[in-house]
Amino acid sequence: MYSLKRKIPYYNDLYVEEIKNLNNDKVDFFSVYTYEKKNHVACESTLTESFYEIFKNIQSSKNDVFMDCGSGLGHILYRASSLFDKIYGVEYHPDVYKIAKNNLEVLNVKNCTLINSDILDIDEKILDEVNVFYLFNPFTGDIFEKFISNIVASIKRRDRKVLIIYLNVQCKDMFEKYSDILPLHEIRMVRKPVHYYLHKSNGVKNG
Ligand SMILES: C[S@@+](CC[C@H](N)C(=O)[O-])C[C@H]1O[C@@H](n2cnc3c(N)ncnc32)[C@H](O)[C@@H]1O
């Protein structure tokens, strides 16, 4: 297994504020961890205010099934656990997974299934249940390309509303060939813009 290194994080005021607000030294949401694996990105958490800003701009319902794809330390799972009844987190690195598991236990999150796996190995049955996929630039290259094709195959197996939220966009091109089934939308955020792709089910025109 690729060994995990804790980087001394550069904390701007926003992260300092987050840590202060959380006020729980048993929870580690805002360290930065790295490991050397091709197409895998460092483990850093989305800011709370960015997460809520996204969901102010996109319609969602408690009944949507949420998955954080590359769920890192579990920060977004914690935030999403109050917006959705059922959530999944998938994290490749076993040590990161263990930290997230502890964080969610300390914070008493009950509605999350946390899976220690490569995102490409997720069971089709689980993939077909999910309709909100959250990606904070978790992986790139072949992994990203294959995962998007797995979501498209899942839509073909089980037609449903599917939303893919993509932050810190690096692989925009990989969606181009699916623009019919997953048209692109953009949210102009206070900080960086966020892309999302929305598939509407049952022949309803996307847009
Ligand atoms: C930038 S962090 C995002 C953390 C979290 N989603 C958030 O927004 O706060 C990306 C995470 O994706 C994980 N990751 C990278 N490649 C993966 C893969 N193939 N399968 C599952 N997780 C992966 C990394 O280990 C890392 O923890």
The ligand as an ORCA input file, in Angstrom:
! r2SCAN-3c Opt
* xyz 0 1
  C      -9.482     15.961     -2.681
  S      -9.908     14.615     -1.576
  C     -11.646     14.960     -1.404
  C     -12.219     14.725     -0.028
  C     -13.701     14.948      0.120
  N     -14.444     14.428     -1.008
  C     -14.045     16.421      0.304
  O     -14.523     17.025     -0.664
  O     -13.876     16.961      1.386
  C      -9.875     13.225     -2.722
  C      -9.902     11.857     -2.091
  O     -10.146     10.897     -3.128
  C      -9.460      9.693     -2.800
  N      -9.277      8.894     -4.030
  C      -8.384      9.097     -5.020
  N      -8.503      8.144     -5.966
  C      -9.495      7.310     -5.575
  C     -10.083      6.127     -6.130
  N      -9.658      5.615     -7.293
  N     -11.082      5.541     -5.456
  C     -11.537      6.040     -4.278
  N     -10.997      7.149     -3.696
  C     -10.000      7.784     -4.328
  C      -8.145     10.204     -2.215
  O      -7.505      9.194     -1.438
  C      -8.611     11.420     -1.403
  O      -8.880     11.056     -0.073
*
